[in-house]
Amino acid sequence: MAVENKFPGKDLSEDDIAQKIPLVAKKSPDHKTVFTCGGIEIGGPLVPVMAGPNTVETEDLIVESAKAIKASGGHFLRGGAFKPLSFPYRSPKFFEPREDGLKWLSVAKQETGLPIVTEVMEISKIDVVAQHSDMLQIGTRNMQNYPLLTEVGKAGMPVMLKRGYGSSLRDWLMAAEYIALEHDRLGMEPQIVLCERGIVAPHTHRSTSRFMLDLQVVPAAQEVTHLPVMTDPSHATFWQPWVKPMMLASLAAGADALMLEVHPDPRNAAVDPLQASSFEEFDDMMRAMRPVASAIGRTLDAGSNV
């Protein structure tokens, strides 16, 4: 007996799409959300690059990083003021600047004009983080923190939702629906970008490769949702020499934006020094991306007509 393979496949059913993610699901094959954040369009021909250090270590460091990122053609400044770690113990090097870090991000924005993306971890901190940022980031560990997702949605701001490293596409899209529901209640279209940042697999290529970048999820998600889909090759590879190839592969796979970790002195970064790129390496990656973007009808130049 012949067995027909039917879209959408194992993870998501047609029932799921119709009843459980009605707001983030595509209404038609060409349905795609494009929105503007901090003056930068996301979801259109432009592929915005969000770059910066993992942690906002000092005011001078984040301002220096912002200037270098802008000079190389980056579009957003990212940096963690509230920084989760996998373990509870912190040393003077592994610190959280918290509200001070938010103020330093604002100084960097004033100096360069780059819009800010930074993580919010607690409901009680949403208002203060929103005051200093253009996009609220939900980290991988909080992807299924549904009370946080709901309250972040109520803020009515653009949101980056990172995929949990053990989560399916179904889990990810249903988490996005929590945010989309609150945007809908505010009378706005969902302003959410989905960020693939690496999944856990039983076998990785070496001990330092904690996660594997799931490039296949980019077109898979884009089959189902109208939301923009991006990748974070730095966190996924956890190894700087692999960031550039995975960044180029992400762009070729159709990613709508990219996040890259950039630091003035990567080997002495407070957090995750193995994955951070130097200013020179970032500049090289931006140059390498331009012909790839052009080949697939995209651009890295804001205001460009492709």
N, C-alpha and C positions, 0 to 999 in steps of 0.2 A: 504494500500500500504506500503510495506517495505521501510524503509529509511536506506540507508547505511551510517555508520560513516566512514569518510575518513580522512586519514592523509593528511595534518598536523593539520586540525581542524579550530577553529573559528578565532584565532588571525592572523595566517600566512596562506596565500594561496600558492598553488603551483606556481602561477604566481609571487607572491612576492619573493619566494625562487629563482626562475629562473632568474628574471629580476631586482630585487631591492637589493638583497644581494648575487650576484654571487660569490664574493670573500670570504665571511665568511661562505657561505653555504657548507655543506658536498658535496663532489663529489661522495661518495660511503658510505655505512654503516660503514665501518671500517676506514674512513678518519679521522685522528686526528692530529692536529698540535702539535709538541713538539719543543720547542726552549730553548736556554740557555741564562740566564740573570745573569751577574756577576758570572759566573761559576756554577750556579745552574740550573738544568733542570726543566722545567715547562711543564706539560702535559703528563709526563711519569709515571712510577711506583712511583716515589718520590712525596710526598705531601708536598711542601714547606710551612713553617709557617713564615709569615711576622708579626713581633711584634715590639711594642715600644709605647711610649707615644703619645697622641693625638697631643700635641704641643711640639716642641723642646724648652724647657724652659730655660735651661742653658747648657753650654758645659759639666760641670761635670755631670749633670743629664743624658744627652744623652749618654755619655761615660759609665757611671755606668749601664745604662739600656742595652746598647749593650753588655757589658761583661756578664751580667746576662742572657740575651737572648741566647747568644752563648753557655754559660755553660749548659743551659737546652736543647740545641739541636735545637734552632731556626735557620732559614736559611737567613732571610732578616731583616734589621732594617727599621722600618717605623717611620715616625714622620713628623709633619707639621711645615715647616718654614713659609709658607704663609698659614694662617689659616682663612677660612671663618667662620663667625658666622651667626646665623639666624637673628640677630639684629645688628644695626650699632654701638652701644655704647660699648666702651671698658674701662676697669678699669686697674690699674697697674697689676692685676692678669690675665686679659684677653688681653694679648698683642701678637703681631706678631713679632718674631725675624727676619723674612725676610732674607736678605742676611747673617746676622750673624748666623742665624739658619742653613743655608746651610753649612757654614764653620764649624760649630760644628758637623754637620752630617759627614762631610768629616774627621774630627778628629776621630770620633767614628769608621769610616770605617778603618782608618789607624791603630787604636788600636786593632781592632778585625778581620778585613777582611770581615765583613758582608756587602753584597751589600745593596744599599740604595734605598728605595721607598719613594717618597715624591710628594706632590701635586703641580701641576702648574695650576694657575688660570687665568693668563693673557698671551696673545700672546707676549707681550713685555718682559716677564720673562722666556720664554721657554729656551733661550740660557743659561742663568745663572743657572737655575734649572738643565738643562741637564749636565752642567759641574760638578755638585756635586752629581749626582744620576745615578743609573743604570736602573731604571724604572720610567717613568713619570706616575703619577696618575691623572686621571680625576675624580673629585668628583661628587657626585650624582646631585648637583645643576647645574653642567656644562655638564651633559651628552648630552644635545641637543644644546650646544653652538657650532654650526657647524663650524664657522670660527676658533675657538680654536682647534677643533678636526682635522681640515685640517692642520693647522700649526704644531700641535704636530706630526701628521703623517709624515710630511715633515722632521722632525728631525731624522727619521730613527731609533728610539730607541724603546725598548719594552714599552708597554703602558698597564696600568691597567685602565679599563673603568668601573666605578661603575654605577650600574643601578639607574636611577632616581626613587625616592620613589613613584611616581605616574605613572610610565611608564610600558607599556606592554613589553612582550618579543619582539614583532615586532619593537617597538620603539628602544629598546636596541640594537638589531642586526643591524638595519639600521643606528644607530649612529656609531657602530663599522665599518660599511662599509665605512664611511668617512675616518677613519684612515687606513683601509686596502687598500683603493684606492691609497693613497699616498705611502704606503709601496710598493704596486705593481708598481707604477711609478718609484720607486727607484730600481726596480729589485729584491726585497726581498719578501719572504713569510711574511704574516701578523704575527707580534709578539705582539699579544693582548691577555690579559687575562680578562675575563668578571667577575666582582665582584658583587654578590648579597649582598646588605647591608640593606635590609628591605624595605617593602612597607607600605604605609598608608592604613589602613582599618577603616571602620566606627566605629567599636567597638574593643577596645583593652582590655587586661586583667586587666590593672590598669592605673592610670594616668601617671606613669613613663614609661610605655611601649609605646613610641611614634611610633614605627614601628613594623612590624611583619616579621620575617625571612621567606621568601618564599622558603622553601626547595624543593618544587615541581618544581621550575623553573630550578633546577640543571639538572635533567634528561630531562626536557622538552627542555632546550637549547641544551643539548648534542645530542638530536635526530636530530637537525637541523644544528648545526654549528660544525665545526672541531676545533674551538678555545677552549682553556682550560676555565673552569668555576670554580670560587672560591666563598667563602662566607666570610662575616664580621659579626660574631655573636655579637661582642661587640657593634657596632653601632645599630644593628638591635634590640637587646633586651633592650639596655639602662639600664641594671641592671646586675651587676656582678654575682650574684648567678645563673642566667640563662645562662651565657656564656658557661660554661663547658658542660651542656646537649646539647645545640644547636651546639656547636663545634663537639661533638661526633656524633650527628645526621647528621651534614653536611658531615663529613668524611664517615659515613655509606651510605649516599645518593649519594656518588660518586664525591664530590668536589675535584678538582684538586689542590687546594691550600687553605690556610686559612689566614685571617688577624685577629690579636688579639691586643687589647689595653693593654699595660703593663706599669706600672709606679712604681717607688720605694716607693712612698707614695700616694696611690690612692686617699684617702679621701681629700688630699690637692692638687690634680692635678689642674692645671690652667683651664682646660676645661674638661667637662663631667666626674667628679669624680665618679659618680655612676656606670659607666660601666667599669672602668679600673680594671685590675687584678694586684695584687702584684707579686713580683718575686717568692714568694713561691707558690702562686696560679698558676702562669704560669708553674712552674716546675711540679706541680701536674698534670696539664692538658696535658703537653707533655708526661708524663708517662702514663696517662690514654689513650691517643690516640694510643700508639704503638700496643697494642693487637688488637684494632679495625682495624687499618691499615693492620696488618698482616692477619686478618681474611678475608679481601676483596682483598688480593693480592697486597696491596700497602705498602709503607714504609715511615718512617720519617727520615731515615738515608741516607744522601747523599753518593753516591758511592756504595750503597748496591745493590746486585743483587737479586731481588725478584723471 
